[in-house]
Amino acid sequence: DIVMLSLKNKRVNYSFFNPTFVITVLISVTLIRIYSLIVSPIELSVDEAQYWDWSRNVDFGYFTKPPLIAWTIGLTTSIFGNEEWAVRLSSPIFHFLTSIVLWKCGQLAFGFNAGRIAALIWIFTPAASLGSFIISTDTPLLIFWSLSLLFLFQLLNNSSYNLALGMGISIGLAFLSKYAALYFIIFFILWWLIYDRGLDLDIKKIFVIIFSSLIISAGNIYWNYLNDFVTLNHTVSNADLSEILLNYSNVIDFLSSQLLVFGPIIFLIFIFIVFDGFSKNKKLALLAMLSLPIFLLITIQSFLKIANPNWAVTSYIAASLLISAYLTLNRSKFLRLALNTGLVVNLIISIYILKVTMVGNFLPVSLKSDPLRKNLGFEILANNLDEIIDKKNISKVIFERRGDITRFNYYLNRDNNKHKNKVFIKTDSIIPGNFYEANYNYEYSQNSPGDKILIVRNSPNLEDGSYYNLDDIKFVKSISSNTVKNLKRIYYLYESTYK
């Protein structure tokens, strides 16, 4: 009942719930999501634990991502502590704010009803539902992408330098969230060249937008310069097409995933109307330009190499507004029925995601490979490890995989930074492949003869030759924890001394 549309108007205009009801829904959903974070048993993922680590050292850039994700986590954890829910707290808040901004965008461009529809479309999309329970670079990107679009719509109504400055700042903050913000600039300029060419937005305002966005981004650009453009190189390597696969199954996988990112029926509505948007009017063309080309580019990327499901998520900001605009401008009963059904389906998916988050399992759905197994059991293992480190007076703990060091580093240091300078990774890579190999490399650590070393491995039978600078390596014990069903996570511990 929350999302069903009202068609009481005798002229078949597309009316909607009153603003009080819509804002109540948005706030209620957000508060429920925050509560679910607090009670959730799901531990931090590899990336989340890494972002938390970054947040303890404020900088203008990090090994694989721009800085805003770390700044955001640093803010929430400085206020609420380092628990998992505090690390993730900004996510449901950002998605709430994104819904509010979309409300204002739709209202400004297409009327009151369009704004409310856009807000409800977004808050119940699986992207927002799942995105509210994990902290990722997409979350701040989406709010600043939305704000950039809001300033742009305002500019089209009232071309002022202040609005151009606001848009540039928003784009700059989006860039500091994730480099995918460049898509906004590229396709906005392309739209301007095709549809506007100075009629509503003159070239001077364009320069203000670009220049102000560069000013906001300057700190990260300079950080990359000082660090051999490591973050930019990582981003480029993700899209590297030097090894072209031409894999149709990747395309099918990517397109199938988009049905779950935006919602199956809502996604099909978007595909049904988006091509028409290019020929209707400038505002609809703008929304089509900021959605379809991005989606097509990532689809091509999935064919040439591979693409993650979230890589096209920025498309669905404009897509939400495009659908809300068509629903208010079009009297098609079929389109309204389709949206009603799509919203109900998304609501059901959102409730299911909420349930999974709160209880930590996918029941009643049975999965052959349960992804939650990757994010369970580390806290118990870290407590066991903590006791051993203290008992044996260990100087350094060595891990061999990024997926291990991230979570153990978080749970060993979450409360009091007790083992902050003891956690390292063993790697044979000459060129660092990740943040931990660059900053926690055991080979470059300071050691003294007689230092006690603890090696934490995923498999037994350690060969002494891989640790040439250690003496008399001995197996200590194995530690384990339950994850899902009958699965266990097991680590094998070895003790040694530095020569």
Summary of the structure (lengths in Angstrom):
residues: 499
radius of gyration: 24.9
end to end distance: 69.7
largest distance: 86.5
contacts: 1668
relative contact order: 0.11
helix: 63%
strand: 8%
